[in-house]
Amino acid sequence: MISGEEIRRLRKAKGWTQQQLADNVGVAKTTIVDWEKDRYFPTGENVHKLSRSLEVSIAYLMGETDNPIQIGKDNIFKDYDLIPVALISPEQTACCGAGMIDMDTTCEPEKILVLSRREIGEYDPNRPPYAIHTDGVSMEGFGIPSGSVVFINPREHLESFDVCLICYYGRLAIKKVIFKPNGNFEIFSDSEDDNREISKEEFDSGLFEIRGKVIAIHSTPGHGRF
């Protein structure tokens, strides 16, 4: 999170008093005073509101980037607005099994799909949601048939038993993830052969990554005779 001094600087750059910023965010003036004095930091929905009020990205507020890219009106969506989501080329496929080799994550999108703001959840234009093809049957028990397209949101909050896109030793896969009290992780699917515990050291070294939460699935019914 950025410092209270930076919040104060951004507020003054807009020509606002602490009360005016408080009114825009929807909090008490004393809350703004506490933020600017580093007594505590905004959390949850207040981060979104502060981002919109100060016209900087959530990533900047969270200290994830040094570039305070302004969020334009096009990035402030209502629940019913449709948001474009890039579908990554089939060369970048996530395995519902042991894992597919992780290709270039900056490859050109195959096409653009859309989701509603409500489906996407937390939205950060600096880490936007994207869609990816899947292959394999080990996640069918969790509603992801082989060949479906899954939508990934890197900014959505994660909890144990959420379905996520992971990268393990350079291989992409869709798995349920459990966060262990000792800092380790457990990944599992319908196939017991794919289930394993992953150490905190593997995560810290970058050998295991959680790329984002699966927020939606697009699949086609199996038409025709059995």
Steps between C-alpha positions, in 0.01 A plus 500: 500500500624852421584733787260737666719782375429393140126484569526856634696611191242350264217662695664842488575457128122487448457810715290311757479535874500191718124541539447513123700180450308337785170596334614355166619172651205475738692490828543731797754781490682333790555196278681714243709652780595150620593389146717806444674450834568130419299386802336239280430447132181477292375148432227326300252722319668813637804423282275509191331820613830671579637390162204652318508819708873564452495372139790260542513126449436248775843354426657839582309526826609149595864583430525253210608761245674837509288631215177665622315431174176693510181300480279653236123491496508199267656296781228572755234241426149439624386147586321460167778640280674255268878496532727371219713200593784370281487129412860380484608287202452120526881477514456626857279221639447407863489130573234352725750232595877489549555835326589648163830676425466873570538688172561873452251673728511813283379324183236670286136426588305268275187715534313721743221365720286691750387455860279717716651714774316288758658178367850645501496623859803707598638679195844653451583636152869434570432129563187438293315169476568270206371170363688182419422164339505180706574138420446192717225345711634522855294811585169381356376427852538870572309611191787542253466255208793439268519754218320774691619857533564632850515866599780596738508809724846567647357760740211302649540405867600137556389262773563132568315265261475763226566379145808673361740511208839394634846465352710225657856453375408675176179303439153657495208320663156564645477380861325556828740656748511469879706747702666312788567663842875431465522698175488195274236437235299198393375466144243241400252391234287196417816305421684392816818457295513878449447592866800618697626729774723787395749659736524865591857489367375401153260795509763746624744390228242543222478129418133512599278791402129567533416696186143585598155379600267329252196729499297359210488207258391488135430153362296341221244222561580157355238480225421180310439140599686318774 
